[in-house]
Amino acid sequence: MLVQFEGDSIELAPEETVLQGIERHGLTLPAYCRRGVCRGCMVKAKRGAVPAAAQRGLKESHRQQGLFLACQCLPTEALEIERCGGGEPHASRIERVERLSAGVLRAFLSAPAGLAHQAGQFVHLERPADGLRRAYSIASLPGSAIELHVALQPGGAMSTWLESAVGEAVLLRGPFGECHYLAGEQDRPLCLAGSGTGLAPLLGIVRAALAAGHRGPIRLYHGSVRRSGLYLWDEVSALQQAHPNLRVTGSVLDGNELEVSTAGSAIRFQPLAAAIAADGPPRAQERVFLCGNAELVRALQKTFYLSGVPLSQIHADAFVALGARA
Ligand SMILES: Cc1cc2nc3c(=O)[nH]c(=O)nc-3n(C[C@H](O)[C@H](O)[C@H](O)COP(=O)(O)OP(=O)(O)OC[C@H]3O[C@@H](n4cnc5c(N)ncnc54)[C@H](O)[C@@H]3O)c2cc1C
């Protein structure tokens, strides 16, 4: 199948994706996960129909514009495509790094002028020296330093480097993704759930909702295997105390007694899905945000969908690792 891209005519081999064909021609897209999650290889079809599988998970307006994910595209007809922006690098610097728990870092990066992000979206962080690149979600609101929460992975190339990278110059690409607060929905109930550093985008969305004067109920669930994994627990509990429409629930597996803080936030010793179900099933009108561990995100997505929440109202960012399946 023929693909035209930046003046090149690329004849794809059978079962070759558009991304693979582009790279075989010596051209590049800022692809990171190659599994339809990170959005780095999103391009636009100027001519030709794109298979539905290549647009899965994209918002309707993007689908209508002909945007699609090159890594997921096995075309069934000739395509003419172009870059769709968002991939150009912005210079930034790591200003501060602190430990939030034994396994989680918080990094603050200078906000590049040209990076118009919304809290909850993700960026590709690149180490210029060798091009090492990983995706991280943004916990901070626009207008301040970019706050990332990074889980330290044993032997992790980026996460372990970041701990001692204060002052280092980095590149940011993006922003990407649809996990962000939607203006004009101040009365809609919101449900946010995630595990580990999945809290970063969820906290970003909560911060944006509260800053926008959200009036509807907001329920935030943070899951971890151990109690010590509920990092920033005091900070999110304090948010609940200051905002009566926000309820924060922790879900931890290694314990057995309900723990309620003076701020009213509760830690339940049961799996995340059970902790959510204990508050009643998801409601059809709720807008749902799911982030973190890919398996958990997939399972919760299914639960919410089967409970009647339309897929268009469920926004998910699965933190897939390189080499893992999305
Ligand atoms: C859309 C998106 C958003 C993301 N946002 C965040 C975020 O906000 N915070 C965050 O901490 N991470 C996030 N990630 C994951 C992040 O991009 C990296 O995968 C992670 O930081 C590991 O990179 P590394 O270079 O340290 O580890 P690598 O050198 O890539 O891997 C080292 C080892 O750790 C394992 N590993 C890597 N990542 C994970 C993982 N996520 N879970 C379990 N095992 C893993 C690998 O399989 C390997 O064995 C996100 C991923 C995506 C796709």
The ligand as a MOL file (V3000), in Angstrom:
LIG
                    3D

  0  0  0     0  0            999 V3000
M  V30 BEGIN CTAB
M  V30 COUNTS 53 58 0 0 0
M  V30 BEGIN ATOM
M  V30 1 C 0.8970 8.1450 28.4510 0
M  V30 2 C 1.8900 7.7700 29.5190 0
M  V30 3 C 1.9960 8.5550 30.6610 0
M  V30 4 C 2.9010 8.1990 31.6720 0
M  V30 5 N 2.9660 8.9730 32.7950 0
M  V30 6 C 3.7710 8.5910 33.8220 0
M  V30 7 C 3.8330 9.3520 35.0370 0
M  V30 8 O 3.1740 10.3940 35.1970 0
M  V30 9 N 4.6350 8.9080 36.0360 0
M  V30 10 C 5.3780 7.7530 35.9050 0
M  V30 11 O 6.0770 7.3860 36.8630 0
M  V30 12 N 5.3730 7.0370 34.7550 0
M  V30 13 C 4.6030 7.4310 33.7080 0
M  V30 14 N 4.6050 6.7100 32.5460 0
M  V30 15 C 5.5800 5.6200 32.4040 0
M  V30 16 C 6.9340 6.2340 31.9900 0
M  V30 17 O 6.8120 6.7410 30.6650 0
M  V30 18 C 8.0960 5.2230 31.9670 0
M  V30 19 O 7.6860 4.0310 31.3600 0
M  V30 20 C 8.6190 4.9160 33.3570 0
M  V30 21 O 8.9830 6.1000 34.0410 0
M  V30 22 C 9.8470 3.9890 33.3020 0
M  V30 23 O 10.8890 4.5670 32.5800 0
M  V30 24 P 12.3980 4.1890 32.9370 0
M  V30 25 O 13.2490 4.6960 31.8100 0
M  V30 26 O 12.7180 4.6100 34.3010 0
M  V30 27 O 12.3680 2.6020 32.9280 0
M  V30 28 P 12.8650 1.6460 31.7280 0
M  V30 29 O 14.3380 1.7310 31.6060 0
M  V30 30 O 12.0330 1.9350 30.5240 0
M  V30 31 O 12.4240 0.2310 32.2900 0
M  V30 32 C 13.1020 -0.3730 33.4150 0
M  V30 33 C 12.2740 -1.5450 33.9100 0
M  V30 34 O 11.0650 -1.0730 34.5300 0
M  V30 35 C 9.9290 -1.6360 33.8990 0
M  V30 36 N 8.9140 -0.5730 33.8040 0
M  V30 37 C 9.0420 0.5700 33.1000 0
M  V30 38 N 7.9390 1.3320 33.2290 0
M  V30 39 C 7.1050 0.6540 34.0250 0
M  V30 40 C 5.7980 0.9170 34.5160 0
M  V30 41 N 5.1240 2.0630 34.2060 0
M  V30 42 N 5.2300 -0.0140 35.3230 0
M  V30 43 C 5.8750 -1.1490 35.6360 0
M  V30 44 N 7.1300 -1.4650 35.1890 0
M  V30 45 C 7.7150 -0.5770 34.4020 0
M  V30 46 C 10.4030 -2.0650 32.5120 0
M  V30 47 O 9.6120 -3.1090 31.9800 0
M  V30 48 C 11.8330 -2.4870 32.7730 0
M  V30 49 O 11.8720 -3.7980 33.2670 0
M  V30 50 C 3.7190 7.0530 31.5280 0
M  V30 51 C 3.6270 6.2850 30.3510 0
M  V30 52 C 2.7260 6.6360 29.3640 0
M  V30 53 C 2.6360 5.8010 28.1130 0
M  V30 END ATOM
M  V30 BEGIN BOND
M  V30 1 1 1 2
M  V30 2 1 2 3
M  V30 3 2 2 52
M  V30 4 2 3 4
M  V30 5 1 4 5
M  V30 6 1 4 50
M  V30 7 2 5 6
M  V30 8 1 6 7
M  V30 9 1 6 13
M  V30 10 2 7 8
M  V30 11 1 7 9
M  V30 12 1 9 10
M  V30 13 2 10 11
M  V30 14 1 10 12
M  V30 15 2 12 13
M  V30 16 1 13 14
M  V30 17 1 14 15
M  V30 18 1 14 50
M  V30 19 1 15 16
M  V30 20 1 16 17
M  V30 21 1 16 18
M  V30 22 1 18 19
M  V30 23 1 18 20
M  V30 24 1 20 21
M  V30 25 1 20 22
M  V30 26 1 22 23
M  V30 27 1 23 24
M  V30 28 2 24 25
M  V30 29 1 24 26
M  V30 30 1 24 27
M  V30 31 1 27 28
M  V30 32 2 28 29
M  V30 33 1 28 30
M  V30 34 1 28 31
M  V30 35 1 31 32
M  V30 36 1 32 33
M  V30 37 1 33 34
M  V30 38 1 33 48
M  V30 39 1 34 35
M  V30 40 1 35 36
M  V30 41 1 35 46
M  V30 42 1 36 37
M  V30 43 1 36 45
M  V30 44 2 37 38
M  V30 45 1 38 39
M  V30 46 1 39 40
M  V30 47 2 39 45
M  V30 48 1 40 41
M  V30 49 2 40 42
M  V30 50 1 42 43
M  V30 51 2 43 44
M  V30 52 1 44 45
M  V30 53 1 46 47
M  V30 54 1 46 48
M  V30 55 1 48 49
M  V30 56 2 50 51
M  V30 57 1 51 52
M  V30 58 1 52 53
M  V30 END BOND
M  V30 END CTAB
M  END
